């Protein structure tokens, strides 16, 4: 009873904060639920995290071991807080669409929290169905609201829902307008300059940009953006006064093994992020009218248990595919070939094992499947991604490798 009273008191405190701080709390809680261990370091100095730890563990400070031991309780706390934010209409328009995507993905992986996450997803999906940002977005672009900061592409993408990204005509018109207004140009930007500008993001936009960048797990630029926010913008003001911003940027670049003289193009990055959002949006939202059995609406709604059932029913076919992937991994491991499906430059990936599952392994090399989008990636034993694409693309690429070496 005392814990419930304390949780309610915590929630009332969060709700009393200004909207930009609520956005950061929502973004932080969502990230933590996705990867408790991986996000501990980034969130541990935030006031909401300290309150949560005190409520859940009874301790003023908690070590990593305490966090892992109470990971389910911490995720439940975050889920209940998010439910309260939604109920009290405290989710801003720049966050609601990506929060819906994240909650639907968490629902598929957090089986212990299915009931509460189902309720959150249902309410979010109902609200998202009523959202239509396209004409407002076009109007704001024409007024010159975007184009002054590098992170504007994330603010724009955060307003695009499934209906919009699947509408080719709207996306072409949007791209033309962004180019006409010089929001997207061919300018090359130094990565260090880019990250310094990320650190300078106005507090009103931190939550929205972070949430958008968070969903793009396959984008190196998005990973850089997330890391910069976590290393600088999520720190208390008192901590930031003691640190050099450039030292945080250097740490981000070193961690992701990026050269300081490297450059990027926002126009290219926008197109890649938009395509990734199309892939993510293919996953149908949960049916807000379904009961605890999660029946499918129109036969299409994603059902995690049903997906595993389908996998078992096609076990023979999956095993054949697994053999192909393992044989291909062996060739890659031995250095006898290269893979050539949809190639991005090699990059180190960071994932807490929530959104990706191994479907084939050989000597530390892995083929992994994203539980939300079903596309695959190939990782070396150092967790460097060397290729990614749709299941059929990777399978055909592995077959070609094997055929070439036969």
N, C-alpha and C positions, 0 to 999 in steps of 0.2 A: 504493500500500500504506500509506504514512504517513497519507494522508487517511482511509483506512478505519479505521486504528488510532485516530486522533484522534476520528473520529465515534463509535466504540464507547466511547471514554473519556468523551466528552461525554454520551452516552446514560446511561452508568452514573452520572455525576454527577447528571443530571436525576432518575433513578430513586431516588436517595438522599435527595431532598428530601421535605418533608412533603407530605401529599396536597393541601392547599389550594394550595401552590405548583405542584405538578404540574398541577392543574386550570387554573391561570393559564397555564402553559406550553402545555398542550394547546389552550386557547382562543386564545392568541396565535398559535401556529403555524398553526392552522386559518384564522384571519383573514388571516394573511400570505399563505397559499397562495391565498386567494380574491382578494387585491388587494395584490400586492407593493409597488407604488408608493404606493398610498393609505394603507397601514398602516405604512409605514417610519417615519414621524414618531412614531407611537404606540408602536412597539416598540423603537426604537433604543436606549433607555436601560436595557432589561431585560437581566439577566445572560445569559439563555439566548441572546438575540439577538446579544450581543457575542461569545459563544463560537462561535456558528454562523458569524458573519461572519469571524472569525479562521480557522476551519477551512476554510471555502469559498474565501475570497479570499487568505488569508495575511496580511491587514492587521488591525491593531488597531482601526482606524476606517475606515469606508467611506462615501464620498459617495453621493448618490442615483444618480449615473451608474454607480458600481460595483455598486450593488444591482440596477439594471435590467439591466446587462450579465450578471450572474450569477443572474438571477431563476429560471431553470430549475433550476440547481444548488441554490439556496436552497430551492426548493419540494421538490426531491428529498430534501434533508437533512431537512426537516420531515416528509415522508412516511415516511422511514425511522425517525425518532424516534417518530412516532405508532404505527407498526407495533410498535415495541419496547414502548411503553406498553400496547398491547392484549395483546401476547404475555405480558407480565409481570403482567397483570390490574391495571393501575394507572389504569384509567379509572373514575371515580366514577359512581354511579347518576344524579347530577344532570347529567351531561354526555353520557352514552353515547348517548341517543336523538338529541340534536341533532348530535352528532358524526357519527352515521350519516347523517343528512339532508345535512350539509355534505359529507361524503366522497362520497356518491352524486352530488351536484351537481358537485363538483370532477372526478369521474370523467368526467362528460359534457363538461367544458370543457378539461381538461388532457390532451390526446391524447398528449403526450410522456411522461406518467407513468401511462399506462393500466395497465401490468402491476402496478406496486406498489400503485396505488390500488385495483385490482381485488381484490388480496389483502386489503387492509385492509377494503374494503367487505364482502367475503365473511365475514370473521371477525366484523365488527361486526354484520352482519345475522343471523348465527347466534346471537350473544349476545342481540340485541334480541328475537328470537323467543321467548326464554325469560323475558323481563321481563314482569311483571304488577304494576304499581304501584298499581292502583286501590284495592284494599282497604286497603293500607298507607297510602295518601294519605288516605282517608276517616278511618282511625283517628287519624292525626296531626292532622287538622283538628279532630276531636272533642276531642283532648287539648289543643287551644289552641296548637299549634306555630306556626300562621300567624296573621297579622293584626296583628302588632306593628310591621311595617315595610312601607313602600310597595312595596318590591321583591319582596314575597312572591308577587305574582301571577306573576312570572317563574319563581320556584322551583316553583310549582304547575304551570305550563304545561310546564316542563322535564321533568316526570314523566309527561306524557301522550303515549302512543304513537299510532300510526295506528289501531289497533283501538279505543282508547278514544275518540278524537275523532270517529270515525265512528259511535259508539254513542250515539244521541240520548238514550236512556233514562238512561244513565250520566251524560251531560253535563248533563241537566236536574237529576238528583239532586245532582250536584256543585255546580251553580249555587245550588240551594236551600240546601244546607248552608253554602256560602260566605256567602250572605246571612244565614242564621240565626245564624252565628257572627260576623257583622259584619266578616268579612274583606273583603267587597265592600259598599260603602255608596254613597249618593248624594252623599257629601261632596265638595265642590270643593276641590282642592288647588292652591295657587299653584305655578307651574312652578319658581320659584327654590327654594322650600322642598322640592319634590320632588327636585330635582337635588342639593341639599345632603345629603338623606337617602341618595341613591344613593352619594355620595362616602363616606358613613359606613358603607357596607355592610361587614359582618364579612368578613375575608379568606377564611374558610371557604366563603363563598358567591359570591365575585367571579367565579370561573371559570364556575359554573353559570348565573348571571344574565347574564353577558356573552354566553355561547354562545346562550342563548335569545333575547336581544334582537337578536343578530347576524342571525338568520334572517329577522327581520321587516323587510325592506328597505322596505316600503311604509308603515310606521308612524312618524309623527313622534316619538311618545313613545319608541319603541324606539331611534330614531336619537339622541335626546337622551341616553338611558341609555348607549348605546355610547360616545358622545362623552365623557360624564362619566367613565366608567371609564378610557378611554384618556387623558384629560387629568389624572386624579388617581390612581386606584387602581393603575394600571399603572406609576406613577412609583416609583423607588427611594425608600426612606424618607428618605434624605438630601436628595433633591430636594423632597419634600413639606414638610420643615421650613423650606424657604426660600420657600415659596409660600403665598399666602392662598387658602383653599378658595373663597371667594366670587369671587375673580378668575378662577378656572378655570370656575366656573359662568357668570359673565358672558360669558366667551369662547365657551362652548358656545351660549348664547342668541343672542349676536351672530352667530356663524357660521351658525346655522340660521334667523336672522332672526325670532326669537320675542320677543314683548313680555314684559318682566319681570313685568308685572301679569296675564299670562294665567293661566288655571287649567285644570285637567284633572280628569277623573273616572276613578278606577281601575275602577269597575264597567263603564263604557262601553269603556275601553281593554281590559279583560279579554275582553269579548265580541268586539271587533274582532280582537284577537290570536288568539283561539280560532278564529274564522272563517278567518283567514289560515293558521293551522296546518292546518285542514281542507284548504285548497287545496294547500298544500305536500305534505301527506301523500298526495294523490292520485297522486303520482309513485311508481310501484312501485320497491322496492329491487332492486338487482342480484341476479341469480341466483347464490348462492354455489357452485353446482355447475357453472356454465358455464365453458368454456375460454376461450382468448384471442379466440375469434371472437364472444364475448358472445351466445350464442344466447338467445332469449327463453324464459323459463319460463312455461308456460300461455299463451303468446302475448301477455303483457302487460308484461313487464319492459322498462323504458326502454332503448332502444338508439339512441345519438346518431347513428351512421352510418346506421342504418336510417331514422331520422327525416329525415335529409337526402335519402335516396333517395326516401322517400315524397313529400317536397316537390318533387323534380324530376319525379316522375311526375304530380303535379298542378300543374305549372308554369303552365298556362294559367289555372286557377282562381285561383292565387296572384297572378298578374299582374293579373287583374281586380280582386282585392281591393286590391292595391297601388295601382292607379289610383284606386280609391275613397278610400283613405287619403290619397293625395297631394292629391287634389282637396279633401278635407275640411281638410287642413292648410293649404292655400292660403286657404280661407275664414277659418280661425282666425287665420292670419297677418295677413290684411287687416282683421281685426276686424269681419267682417260677420256673425258668428254666435257662439253658445256651444254647448258640448257638454254633454249631460246623460245619460250612463250612470250608473255607480256613482261618485258624486262625493265626494271628500274635499276639505278645504280645500287651497288651493294650498300647495305646500311644495317647498323645494329638495331634490334628491336627490343622494346620494353613492354612486357605484358605479364600480368600476374597469373596467367593460366585460366582466367575466367572466360575470355572470349575465344580462345583457341584450344583445340584439342589435337593431340597427335593421332594420325591415322597410319603412319608408317615411320619406322626408325631404323637407322643403320649406323653403328659406331658414333653415336651422338648427333648425326645428321637426321633431320626430321622433315616430313611433309605434314603440315598442320592444316586443319579445317576451321574456318570461322563459324561459330555456332549460330551467329545471327544472319550472315550473308551467304554462307556455304562456299565462298571462294577459298582458294588454297594459297599457301605460301611455302617456299622451300627454305629451310634454315641450315646453316652450317653448325658444327659443334660449338662454335663461338657465338651462336645466336645471331649470326649475320644473315639477313634475308638476301638471297641471290635471285629469286624469281617469285612472281605471284600471278594469279589469274583465276579464271573460272575452272571448276573441276574438270570439265571436258578439255579445256586448253592444256592444263598440266598433264592430264592423262595421255593425250595425244603426243605431247612433247616428250614424255618419258618413253612412250612406245617407239617414237622416232629415234631416240637415243639408243635404245636397245637394238633396234633393227640395224642401225648404222654400224654398231659394234659386233653384230652377229657374224 
